Amino acid sequence: MTEDLVEWDKEILDDICNKRDKELIQQVHIPIRKRADSWYRLFSDTGKFTVRSCYRMIKGENECPDRMFWNKVWNLKLPGKVVSFVWRMCKDVIPTAVNLISKRVNILDICAWCQTATEDGMEGLISVMPGETVMQVAKRFLFAGSKKQGSMFGMICWALWYRRNKLIWEKMIVSVFGIKSMALNMFSDWRKATEVIEGSSQQQQQKRVSLWSKPPDQWVKINTDASCDLAGGVTGLGCVARDDRGQFLRARINKVQVGYLPKLAEALSMREALSWTKGWSSSKCVFETDAKILVEAINADKDNQGCSTFDCIVDDCKELIKHFEEVLIVFTPKSANSVAHLLAKGAHSMSGLQEWICTAPDLIICNLTLKAN
């Protein structure tokens, strides 16, 4: 660790650590001011033991390697009953013959269609490769395909289950072409209905949308944001400073080779913005972020009693604030923080730390047009 720069010595880590250990070490936050060492519970937001955090750890809810997949499932643009079915299908908790028998329901485990194979999951209703699960098929459609293809996959799976239930309960055979037509029509009708509702709500939102506004006279406004890529193990940090006339002053981006969660990434972005700004301005500064929980934590009157990584970064922010004559930490909606967001996203394609003075980078020029409230 290089104490002067308060960061890990990357050359030493490269020499003595393997890739896994290096990534884990770099995730450990080094506070700006010295703190006494303390025990920290990894699976708790506060770093302290709670029964809830213990229960979630036992149930495996904290690790959840498929979190991105489940987020995609629940964000499918489909009727609620279809989304719920896709989730139950991937969890293998739909009432197939094998699942019902496991619940002590006295039935045969024979497939209703072929009358020979065992009905275990949706594998008999959709085409899967040998040794492949339905969840793996769903991942293929949701990650590799477009949003529309992912939604159509969920709708057709629900229609196939509907066809299976028609046969079992009503002895009615629905053709595959009929099921495909029903799924397409239902998907089309549902999209048209939601587009009408979303269209009216978007018009109302456009009236309420918040735009970036100039700071008070003789003040400087710094907007910060972060962009997380958990799968790629990269976090982009961006901040931009403008004066009381709305004119561009400076911008800075940094790429961190660690996939932080959004909450930590936003806090880290604010800390870097404070540290960066105090090097060239210590007078009147307004710092804006779209992370409300971070703003509340920094502006809290009581001392931070937590020992989590987030709490350590918040303490660092409070320590850095002492270097300014006057400073405000303010929440702003995402619509008013678009320039900082573009910088944070652009950091993913950059080699590392970059800074611009007086002349704005190309990726934000179009968005720097002042549209004050």
Protein Blocks (a to p, Z undefined) as FASTA:
>chain_A
ZZklopadfklmmmmpcfklmmmmmmpccdfbdcddddddfkbfklpacfklmmmmmnom
mnommlmmmmmmmmpccdfklmmmmmmmmnopaccfklmmmnopacdfbdfklomacceh
jklmpccdehiafklmmmmmmmmmcfklmmmmmmmmmmmmmmmmmmmmnopacdfklmmm
mmmmmmmmmmmmmmmmmmmmmmmmmmmpccdddddehiacddddddddfknopacddddd
ddfkopafbdcddddfbdcdfklmmmmmmmmmmmmmmmmoccbcddddfbfklmmmmmpm
bdcfbfbfklmmmmmmmmmmmmpmbdcdddddfklmmmmmmmmmmmmmpgbdcddehiac
fklmmmmpccdZZ
